């Protein structure tokens, strides 16, 4: 993984995880399950963003 992709991954992960956790709240409350789902889906979004950003730079 290049440095550029790593930066994009970390940035996208920092944004995507809380956003995804909000989507999976239960009755308006954050639970460990909502954070876990947010981490899983947020990581997937961050990987796609890093790959797309890396390819756009080439």
PQR file with spaces between the fields and no chain letter, atoms N, CA, C, O and H, PARSE charges and radii, in Angstrom:
ATOM       1  N    UNK     1       0.858   -1.170    0.000 -0.4000 1.5000
ATOM       2  CA   UNK     1       0.000    0.000    0.000 -0.0000 2.0000
ATOM       3  C    UNK     1       0.903    1.233    0.000  0.5500 1.7000
ATOM       4  O    UNK     1       1.838    1.339    0.794 -0.5500 1.4000
ATOM       5  N    UNK     2       0.607    2.143   -0.893 -0.4000 1.5000
ATOM       6  CA   UNK     2       1.402    3.364   -0.961 -0.0000 2.0000
ATOM       7  C    UNK     2       1.010    4.318    0.167  0.5500 1.7000
ATOM       8  O    UNK     2      -0.027    4.158    0.810 -0.5500 1.4000
ATOM       9  H    UNK     2      -0.152    2.056   -1.538  0.4000 1.0000
ATOM      10  N    UNK     3       1.850    5.290    0.382 -0.4000 1.5000
ATOM      11  CA   UNK     3       1.576    6.278    1.430 -0.0000 2.0000
ATOM      12  C    UNK     3       0.300    7.044    1.133  0.5500 1.7000
ATOM      13  O    UNK     3      -0.494    7.323    2.032 -0.5500 1.4000
ATOM      14  H    UNK     3       2.692    5.420   -0.141  0.4000 1.0000
ATOM      15  N    UNK     4       0.109    7.381   -0.135 -0.4000 1.5000
ATOM      16  CA   UNK     4      -1.094    8.129   -0.535 -0.0000 2.0000
ATOM      17  C    UNK     4      -2.359    7.332   -0.213  0.5500 1.7000
ATOM      18  O    UNK     4      -3.327    7.877    0.317 -0.5500 1.4000
ATOM      19  H    UNK     4       0.754    7.154   -0.865  0.4000 1.0000
ATOM      20  N    UNK     5      -2.340    6.055   -0.535 -0.4000 1.5000
ATOM      21  CA   UNK     5      -3.509    5.218   -0.247 -0.0000 2.0000
ATOM      22  C    UNK     5      -3.711    5.051    1.253  0.5500 1.7000
ATOM      23  O    UNK     5      -4.846    5.012    1.727 -0.5500 1.4000
ATOM      24  H    UNK     5      -1.553    5.613   -0.965  0.4000 1.0000
ATOM      25  N    UNK     6      -2.634    4.952    1.990 -0.4000 1.5000
ATOM      26  CA   UNK     6      -2.743    4.825    3.446 -0.0000 2.0000
ATOM      27  C    UNK     6      -3.382    6.065    4.057  0.5500 1.7000
ATOM      28  O    UNK     6      -4.217    5.963    4.956 -0.5500 1.4000
ATOM      29  H    UNK     6      -1.711    4.983    1.604  0.4000 1.0000
ATOM      30  N    UNK     7      -2.990    7.233    3.567 -0.4000 1.5000
ATOM      31  CA   UNK     7      -3.582    8.487    4.058 -0.0000 2.0000
ATOM      32  C    UNK     7      -5.064    8.529    3.724  0.5500 1.7000
ATOM      33  O    UNK     7      -5.878    8.896    4.572 -0.5500 1.4000
ATOM      34  H    UNK     7      -2.312    7.316    2.836  0.4000 1.0000
ATOM      35  N    UNK     8      -5.424    8.160    2.507 -0.4000 1.5000
ATOM      36  CA   UNK     8      -6.835    8.137    2.125 -0.0000 2.0000
ATOM      37  C    UNK     8      -7.615    7.134    2.967  0.5500 1.7000
ATOM      38  O    UNK     8      -8.748    7.405    3.366 -0.5500 1.4000
ATOM      39  H    UNK     8      -4.763    7.862    1.819  0.4000 1.0000
ATOM      40  N    UNK     9      -7.017    5.984    3.236 -0.4000 1.5000
ATOM      41  CA   UNK     9      -7.693    4.965    4.037 -0.0000 2.0000
ATOM      42  C    UNK     9      -7.970    5.468    5.447  0.5500 1.7000
ATOM      43  O    UNK     9      -9.088    5.337    5.946 -0.5500 1.4000
ATOM      44  H    UNK     9      -6.097    5.764    2.912  0.4000 1.0000
ATOM      45  N    UNK    10      -6.966    6.040    6.085 -0.4000 1.5000
ATOM      46  CA   UNK    10      -7.124    6.528    7.463 -0.0000 2.0000
ATOM      47  C    UNK    10      -8.151    7.655    7.521  0.5500 1.7000
ATOM      48  O    UNK    10      -8.983    7.696    8.428 -0.5500 1.4000
ATOM      49  H    UNK    10      -6.058    6.146    5.679  0.4000 1.0000
ATOM      50  N    UNK    11      -8.091    8.565    6.557 -0.4000 1.5000
ATOM      51  CA   UNK    11      -9.045    9.680    6.525 -0.0000 2.0000
ATOM      52  C    UNK    11     -10.467    9.177    6.308  0.5500 1.7000
ATOM      53  O    UNK    11     -11.391    9.585    7.011 -0.5500 1.4000
ATOM      54  H    UNK    11      -7.416    8.531    5.821  0.4000 1.0000
ATOM      55  N    UNK    12     -10.635    8.292    5.335 -0.4000 1.5000
ATOM      56  CA   UNK    12     -11.971    7.756    5.057 -0.0000 2.0000
ATOM      57  C    UNK    12     -12.487    6.934    6.231  0.5500 1.7000
ATOM      58  O    UNK    12     -13.681    6.966    6.532 -0.5500 1.4000
ATOM      59  H    UNK    12      -9.884    7.961    4.764  0.4000 1.0000
ATOM      60  N    UNK    13     -11.606    6.204    6.891 -0.4000 1.5000
ATOM      61  CA   UNK    13     -12.015    5.408    8.047 -0.0000 2.0000
ATOM      62  C    UNK    13     -12.482    6.305    9.186  0.5500 1.7000
ATOM      63  O    UNK    13     -13.472    6.005    9.854 -0.5500 1.4000
ATOM      64  H    UNK    13     -10.637    6.179    6.646  0.4000 1.0000
ATOM      65  N    UNK    14     -11.772    7.399    9.406 -0.4000 1.5000
ATOM      66  CA   UNK    14     -12.137    8.325   10.485 -0.0000 2.0000
ATOM      67  C    UNK    14     -13.503    8.953   10.249  0.5500 1.7000
ATOM      68  O    UNK    14     -14.203    9.295   11.202 -0.5500 1.4000
ATOM      69  H    UNK    14     -10.967    7.642    8.864  0.4000 1.0000
ATOM      70  N    UNK    15     -13.884    9.107    8.998 -0.4000 1.5000
ATOM      71  CA   UNK    15     -15.186    9.694    8.677 -0.0000 2.0000
ATOM      72  C    UNK    15     -16.264    8.612    8.605  0.5500 1.7000
ATOM      73  O    UNK    15     -17.370    8.802    9.110 -0.5500 1.4000
ATOM      74  H    UNK    15     -13.315    8.829    8.224  0.4000 1.0000
ATOM      75  N    UNK    16     -15.946    7.495    7.987 -0.4000 1.5000
ATOM      76  CA   UNK    16     -16.959    6.480    7.698 -0.0000 2.0000
ATOM      77  C    UNK    16     -17.451    5.730    8.934  0.5500 1.7000
ATOM      78  O    UNK    16     -18.636    5.409    9.021 -0.5500 1.4000
ATOM      79  H    UNK    16     -15.048    7.341    7.576  0.4000 1.0000
ATOM      80  N    UNK    17     -16.584    5.447    9.872 -0.4000 1.5000
ATOM      81  CA   UNK    17     -17.003    4.647   11.033 -0.0000 2.0000
ATOM      82  C    UNK    17     -18.087    5.352   11.854  0.5500 1.7000
ATOM      83  O    UNK    17     -19.107    4.729   12.148 -0.5500 1.4000
ATOM      84  H    UNK    17     -15.621    5.707    9.801  0.4000 1.0000
ATOM      85  N    UNK    18     -17.914    6.621   12.236 -0.4000 1.5000
ATOM      86  CA   UNK    18     -18.999    7.269   12.987 -0.0000 2.0000
ATOM      87  C    UNK    18     -20.293    7.414   12.182  0.5500 1.7000
ATOM      88  O    UNK    18     -21.389    7.285   12.727 -0.5500 1.4000
ATOM      89  H    UNK    18     -17.086    7.127   11.996  0.4000 1.0000
ATOM      90  N    UNK    19     -20.155    7.683   10.884 -0.4000 1.5000
ATOM      91  CA   UNK    19     -21.351    7.815   10.041 -0.0000 2.0000
ATOM      92  C    UNK    19     -22.092    6.488    9.968  0.5500 1.7000
ATOM      93  O    UNK    19     -23.317    6.453   10.083 -0.5500 1.4000
ATOM      94  H    UNK    19     -19.264    7.788   10.441  0.4000 1.0000
ATOM      95  N    UNK    20     -21.365    5.411    9.781 -0.4000 1.5000
ATOM      96  CA   UNK    20     -22.000    4.096    9.730 -0.0000 2.0000
ATOM      97  C    UNK    20     -22.577    3.709   11.091  0.5500 1.7000
ATOM      98  O    UNK    20     -23.633    3.081   11.152 -0.5500 1.4000
ATOM      99  H    UNK    20     -20.370    5.439    9.687  0.4000 1.0000
ATOM     100  N    UNK    21     -21.912    4.069   12.170 -0.4000 1.5000
ATOM     101  CA   UNK    21     -22.432    3.767   13.507 -0.0000 2.0000
ATOM     102  C    UNK    21     -23.758    4.483   13.741  0.5500 1.7000
ATOM     103  O    UNK    21     -24.658    3.937   14.381 -0.5500 1.4000
ATOM     104  H    UNK    21     -21.053    4.580   12.121  0.4000 1.0000
ATOM     105  N    UNK    22     -23.878    5.701   13.224 -0.4000 1.5000
ATOM     106  CA   UNK    22     -25.144    6.439   13.342 -0.0000 2.0000
ATOM     107  C    UNK    22     -26.251    5.695   12.607  0.5500 1.7000
ATOM     108  O    UNK    22     -27.390    5.651   13.072 -0.5500 1.4000
ATOM     109  H    UNK    22     -23.148    6.144   12.704  0.4000 1.0000
ATOM     110  N    UNK    23     -25.921    5.119   11.472 -0.4000 1.5000
ATOM     111  CA   UNK    23     -26.929    4.394   10.692 -0.0000 2.0000
ATOM     112  C    UNK    23     -27.441    3.152   11.422  0.5500 1.7000
ATOM     113  O    UNK    23     -28.579    2.736   11.210 -0.5500 1.4000
ATOM     114  H    UNK    23     -24.995    5.156   11.094  0.4000 1.0000
ATOM     115  N    UNK    24     -26.618    2.567   12.270 -0.4000 1.5000
ATOM     116  CA   UNK    24     -26.992    1.325   12.944 -0.0000 2.0000
ATOM     117  C    UNK    24     -27.405    1.519   14.401  0.5500 1.7000
ATOM     118  O    UNK    24     -27.436    0.553   15.163 -0.5500 1.4000
ATOM     119  H    UNK    24     -25.693    2.905   12.442  0.4000 1.0000
ATOM     120  N    UNK    25     -27.724    2.755   14.803 -0.4000 1.5000
ATOM     121  CA   UNK    25     -28.166    2.984   16.188 -0.0000 2.0000
ATOM     122  C    UNK    25     -29.442    2.207   16.470  0.5500 1.7000
ATOM     123  O    UNK    25     -30.225    1.918   15.566 -0.5500 1.4000
ATOM     124  H    UNK    25     -27.699    3.540   14.184  0.4000 1.0000
ATOM     125  N    UNK    26     -29.633    1.880   17.719 -0.4000 1.5000
ATOM     126  CA   UNK    26     -30.842    1.176   18.143 -0.0000 2.0000
ATOM     127  C    UNK    26     -31.632    2.089   19.066  0.5500 1.7000
ATOM     128  O    UNK    26     -31.170    2.436   20.152 -0.5500 1.4000
ATOM     129  H    UNK    26     -28.997    2.114   18.454  0.4000 1.0000
ATOM     130  N    UNK    27     -32.808    2.471   18.637 -0.4000 1.5000
ATOM     131  CA   UNK    27     -33.675    3.380   19.390 -0.0000 2.0000
ATOM     132  C    UNK    27     -32.968    4.689   19.718  0.5500 1.7000
ATOM     133  O    UNK    27     -33.174    5.267   20.785 -0.5500 1.4000
ATOM     134  H    UNK    27     -33.184    2.189   17.754  0.4000 1.0000
ATOM     135  N    UNK    28     -32.133    5.149   18.790 -0.4000 1.5000
ATOM     136  CA   UNK    28     -31.436    6.416   18.978 -0.0000 2.0000
ATOM     137  C    UNK    28     -30.216    6.348   19.874  0.5500 1.7000
ATOM     138  O    UNK    28     -29.587    7.371   20.143 -0.5500 1.4000
ATOM     139  H    UNK    28     -31.966    4.679   17.923  0.4000 1.0000
ATOM     140  N    UNK    29     -29.872    5.148   20.342 -0.4000 1.5000
ATOM     141  CA   UNK    29     -28.719    4.996   21.247 -0.0000 2.0000
ATOM     142  C    UNK    29     -27.614    4.217   20.553  0.5500 1.7000
ATOM     143  O    UNK    29     -27.862    3.312   19.756 -0.5500 1.4000
ATOM     144  H    UNK    29     -30.383    4.317   20.123  0.4000 1.0000
ATOM     145  N    UNK    30     -26.390    4.599   20.881 -0.4000 1.5000
ATOM     146  CA   UNK    30     -25.243    3.857   20.377 -0.0000 2.0000
ATOM     147  C    UNK    30     -25.008    2.648   21.278  0.5500 1.7000
ATOM     148  O    UNK    30     -24.976    2.768   22.503 -0.5500 1.4000
ATOM     149  H    UNK    30     -26.188    5.334   21.528  0.4000 1.0000
ATOM     150  N    UNK    31     -24.847    1.511   20.668 -0.4000 1.5000
ATOM     151  CA   UNK    31     -24.541    0.288   21.402 -0.0000 2.0000
ATOM     152  C    UNK    31     -23.227   -0.280   20.868  0.5500 1.7000
ATOM     153  O    UNK    31     -22.705    0.179   19.852 -0.5500 1.4000
ATOM     154  H    UNK    31     -24.873    1.414   19.673  0.4000 1.0000
ATOM     155  N    UNK    32     -22.714   -1.265   21.555 -0.4000 1.5000
ATOM     156  CA   UNK    32     -21.478   -1.892   21.063 -0.0000 2.0000
ATOM     157  C    UNK    32     -21.720   -2.558   19.711  0.5500 1.7000
ATOM     158  O    UNK    32     -20.822   -2.625   18.872 -0.5500 1.4000
ATOM     159  H    UNK    32     -23.138   -1.638   22.381  0.4000 1.0000
ATOM     160  N    UNK    33     -22.933   -3.045   19.512 -0.4000 1.5000
ATOM     161  CA   UNK    33     -23.255   -3.671   18.232 -0.0000 2.0000
ATOM     162  C    UNK    33     -23.296   -2.634   17.112  0.5500 1.7000
ATOM     163  O    UNK    33     -22.854   -2.919   15.999 -0.5500 1.4000
ATOM     164  H    UNK    33     -23.662   -2.991   20.194  0.4000 1.0000
ATOM     165  N    UNK    34     -23.816   -1.442   17.384 -0.4000 1.5000
ATOM     166  CA   UNK    34     -23.842   -0.412   16.343 -0.0000 2.0000
ATOM     167  C    UNK    34     -22.434    0.053   16.000  0.5500 1.7000
ATOM     168  O    UNK    34     -22.145    0.332   14.836 -0.5500 1.4000
ATOM     169  H    UNK    34     -24.175   -1.211   18.289  0.4000 1.0000
ATOM     170  N    UNK    35     -21.549    0.142   16.999 -0.4000 1.5000
ATOM     171  CA   UNK    35     -20.155    0.522   16.729 -0.0000 2.0000
ATOM     172  C    UNK    35     -19.432   -0.578   15.961  0.5500 1.7000
ATOM     173  O    UNK    35     -18.614   -0.288   15.088 -0.5500 1.4000
ATOM     174  H    UNK    35     -21.784   -0.084   17.945  0.4000 1.0000
ATOM     175  N    UNK    36     -19.728   -1.844   16.281 -0.4000 1.5000
ATOM     176  CA   UNK    36     -19.097   -2.953   15.571 -0.0000 2.0000
ATOM     177  C    UNK    36     -19.516   -2.970   14.109  0.5500 1.7000
ATOM     178  O    UNK    36     -18.680   -3.115   13.217 -0.5500 1.4000
ATOM     179  H    UNK    36     -20.392   -2.079   16.990  0.4000 1.0000
ATOM     180  N    UNK    37     -20.809   -2.823   13.869 -0.4000 1.5000
ATOM     181  CA   UNK    37     -21.288   -2.766   12.486 -0.0000 2.0000
ATOM     182  C    UNK    37     -20.725   -1.544   11.769  0.5500 1.7000
ATOM     183  O    UNK    37     -20.376   -1.617   10.591 -0.5500 1.4000
ATOM     184  H    UNK    37     -21.488   -2.705   14.593  0.4000 1.0000
ATOM     185  N    UNK    38     -20.638   -0.431   12.476 -0.4000 1.5000
ATOM     186  CA   UNK    38     -20.053    0.776   11.890 -0.0000 2.0000
ATOM     187  C    UNK    38     -18.607    0.572   11.506  0.5500 1.7000
ATOM     188  O    UNK    38     -18.164    1.055   10.464 -0.5500 1.4000
ATOM     189  H    UNK    38     -20.922   -0.372   13.433  0.4000 1.0000
ATOM     190  N    UNK    39     -17.861   -0.144   12.342 -0.4000 1.5000
ATOM     191  CA   UNK    39     -16.454   -0.424   12.048 -0.0000 2.0000
ATOM     192  C    UNK    39     -16.318   -1.336   10.832  0.5500 1.7000
ATOM     193  O    UNK    39     -15.461   -1.113    9.977 -0.5500 1.4000
ATOM     194  H    UNK    39     -18.221   -0.536   13.188  0.4000 1.0000
ATOM     195  N    UNK    40     -17.154   -2.348   10.757 -0.4000 1.5000
ATOM     196  CA   UNK    40     -17.087   -3.285    9.635 -0.0000 2.0000
ATOM     197  C    UNK    40     -17.423   -2.584    8.323  0.5500 1.7000
ATOM     198  O    UNK    40     -16.654   -2.662    7.364 -0.5500 1.4000
ATOM     199  H    UNK    40     -17.850   -2.528   11.452  0.4000 1.0000
ATOM     200  N    UNK    41     -18.557   -1.904    8.273 -0.4000 1.5000
ATOM     201  CA   UNK    41     -18.957   -1.241    7.038 -0.0000 2.0000
ATOM     202  C    UNK    41     -18.081   -0.030    6.744  0.5500 1.7000
ATOM     203  O    UNK    41     -17.800    0.262    5.582 -0.5500 1.4000
ATOM     204  H    UNK    41     -19.181   -1.841    9.052  0.4000 1.0000
ATOM     205  N    UNK    42     -17.651    0.670    7.774 -0.4000 1.5000
ATOM     206  CA   UNK    42     -16.756    1.810    7.585 -0.0000 2.0000
ATOM     207  C    UNK    42     -15.421    1.401    7.003  0.5500 1.7000
ATOM     208  O    UNK    42     -14.854    2.116    6.176 -0.5500 1.4000
ATOM     209  H    UNK    42     -17.879    0.432    8.718  0.4000 1.0000
ATOM     210  N    UNK    43     -14.913    0.248    7.430 -0.4000 1.5000
ATOM     211  CA   UNK    43     -13.660   -0.264    6.871 -0.0000 2.0000
ATOM     212  C    UNK    43     -13.826   -0.599    5.393  0.5500 1.7000
ATOM     213  O    UNK    43     -12.938   -0.323    4.587 -0.5500 1.4000
ATOM     214  H    UNK    43     -15.373   -0.333    8.101  0.4000 1.0000
ATOM     215  N    UNK    44     -14.950   -1.188    5.041 -0.4000 1.5000
ATOM     216  CA   UNK    44     -15.202   -1.501    3.631 -0.0000 2.0000
ATOM     217  C    UNK    44     -15.255   -0.228    2.789  0.5500 1.7000
ATOM     218  O    UNK    44     -14.692   -0.183    1.696 -0.5500 1.4000
ATOM     219  H    UNK    44     -15.671   -1.412    5.696  0.4000 1.0000
ATOM     220  N    UNK    45     -15.922    0.793    3.291 -0.4000 1.5000
ATOM     221  CA   UNK    45     -15.998    2.070    2.579 -0.0000 2.0000
ATOM     222  C    UNK    45     -14.612    2.694    2.458  0.5500 1.7000
ATOM     223  O    UNK    45     -14.263    3.230    1.407 -0.5500 1.4000
ATOM     224  H    UNK    45     -16.379    0.756    4.179  0.4000 1.0000
ATOM     225  N    UNK    46     -13.831    2.628    3.515 -0.4000 1.5000
ATOM     226  CA   UNK    46     -12.490    3.215    3.502 -0.0000 2.0000
ATOM     227  C    UNK    46     -11.572    2.495    2.518  0.5500 1.7000
ATOM     228  O    UNK    46     -10.759    3.136    1.852 -0.5500 1.4000
ATOM     229  H    UNK    46     -14.115    2.192    4.369  0.4000 1.0000
ATOM     230  N    UNK    47     -11.691    1.189    2.420 -0.4000 1.5000
ATOM     231  CA   UNK    47     -10.875    0.434    1.461 -0.0000 2.0000
ATOM     232  C    UNK    47     -11.224    0.848    0.037  0.5500 1.7000
ATOM     233  O    UNK    47     -10.331    1.075   -0.780 -0.5500 1.4000
ATOM     234  H    UNK    47     -12.351    0.669    2.961  0.4000 1.0000
ATOM     235  N    UNK    48     -12.503    0.945   -0.263 -0.4000 1.5000
ATOM     236  CA   UNK    48     -12.923    1.361   -1.602 -0.0000 2.0000
ATOM     237  C    UNK    48     -12.445    2.776   -1.902  0.5500 1.7000
ATOM     238  O    UNK    48     -11.982    3.049   -3.009 -0.5500 1.4000
ATOM     239  H    UNK    48     -13.228    0.759    0.400  0.4000 1.0000
ATOM     240  N    UNK    49     -12.550    3.671   -0.939 -0.4000 1.5000
ATOM     241  CA   UNK    49     -12.094    5.052   -1.142 -0.0000 2.0000
ATOM     242  C    UNK    49     -10.591    5.111   -1.375  0.5500 1.7000
ATOM     243  O    UNK    49     -10.130    5.869   -2.228 -0.5500 1.4000
ATOM     244  H    UNK    49     -12.927    3.449   -0.039  0.4000 1.0000
ATOM     245  N    UNK    50      -9.827    4.328   -0.638 -0.4000 1.5000
ATOM     246  CA   UNK    50      -8.369    4.321   -0.807 -0.0000 2.0000
ATOM     247  C    UNK    50      -7.975    3.770   -2.171  0.5500 1.7000
ATOM     248  O    UNK    50      -7.070    4.298   -2.818 -0.5500 1.4000
ATOM     249  H    UNK    50     -10.202    3.712    0.055  0.4000 1.0000
ATOM     250  N    UNK    51      -8.639    2.728   -2.605 -0.4000 1.5000
ATOM     251  CA   UNK    51      -8.341    2.162   -3.923 -0.0000 2.0000
ATOM     252  C    UNK    51      -8.698    3.149   -5.021  0.5500 1.7000
ATOM     253  O    UNK    51      -7.917    3.359   -5.949 -0.5500 1.4000
ATOM     254  H    UNK    51      -9.374    2.298   -2.080  0.4000 1.0000
ATOM     255  N    UNK    52      -9.873    3.754   -4.920 -0.4000 1.5000
ATOM     256  CA   UNK    52     -10.298    4.721   -5.939 -0.0000 2.0000
ATOM     257  C    UNK    52      -9.381    5.931   -5.978  0.5500 1.7000
ATOM     258  O    UNK    52      -9.028    6.402   -7.059 -0.5500 1.4000
ATOM     259  H    UNK    52     -10.508    3.584   -4.167  0.4000 1.0000
ATOM     260  N    UNK    53      -8.993    6.436   -4.829 -0.4000 1.5000
ATOM     261  CA   UNK    53      -8.104    7.601   -4.785 -0.0000 2.0000
ATOM     262  C    UNK    53      -6.727    7.253   -5.325  0.5500 1.7000
ATOM     263  O    UNK    53      -6.103    8.067   -6.005 -0.5500 1.4000
ATOM     264  H    UNK    53      -9.280    6.054   -3.951  0.4000 1.0000
ATOM     265  N    UNK    54      -6.252    6.061   -5.030 -0.4000 1.5000
ATOM     266  CA   UNK    54      -4.950    5.634   -5.534 -0.0000 2.0000
ATOM     267  C    UNK    54      -4.938    5.472   -7.037  0.5500 1.7000
ATOM     268  O    UNK    54      -3.950    5.807   -7.691 -0.5500 1.4000
ATOM     269  H    UNK    54      -6.759    5.399   -4.477  0.4000 1.0000
ATOM     270  N    UNK    55      -6.018    4.966   -7.589 -0.4000 1.5000
ATOM     271  CA   UNK    55      -6.102    4.802   -9.046 -0.0000 2.0000
ATOM     272  C    UNK    55      -6.279    6.135   -9.747  0.5500 1.7000
ATOM     273  O    UNK    55      -5.789    6.319  -10.861 -0.5500 1.4000
ATOM     274  H    UNK    55      -6.821    4.695   -7.058  0.4000 1.0000
ATOM     275  N    UNK    56      -6.964    7.057   -9.115 -0.4000 1.5000
ATOM     276  CA   UNK    56      -7.171    8.375   -9.721 -0.0000 2.0000
ATOM     277  C    UNK    56      -5.865    9.148   -9.809  0.5500 1.7000
ATOM     278  O    UNK    56      -5.703    9.997  -10.686 -0.5500 1.4000
ATOM     279  H    UNK    56      -7.362    6.908   -8.210  0.4000 1.0000
ATOM     280  N    UNK    57      -4.933    8.864   -8.908 -0.4000 1.5000
ATOM     281  CA   UNK    57      -3.643    9.565   -8.891 -0.0000 2.0000
ATOM     282  C    UNK    57      -2.662    9.020   -9.918  0.5500 1.7000
ATOM     283  O    UNK    57      -1.670    9.678  -10.231 -0.5500 1.4000
ATOM     284  H    UNK    57      -5.064    8.174   -8.196  0.4000 1.0000
ATOM     285  N    UNK    58      -2.921    7.828  -10.449 -0.4000 1.5000
ATOM     286  CA   UNK    58      -1.969    7.212  -11.386 -0.0000 2.0000
ATOM     287  C    UNK    58      -2.105    7.746  -12.781  0.5500 1.7000
ATOM     288  O    UNK    58      -1.374    7.325  -13.677 -0.5500 1.4000
ATOM     289  H    UNK    58      -3.727    7.293  -10.194  0.4000 1.0000
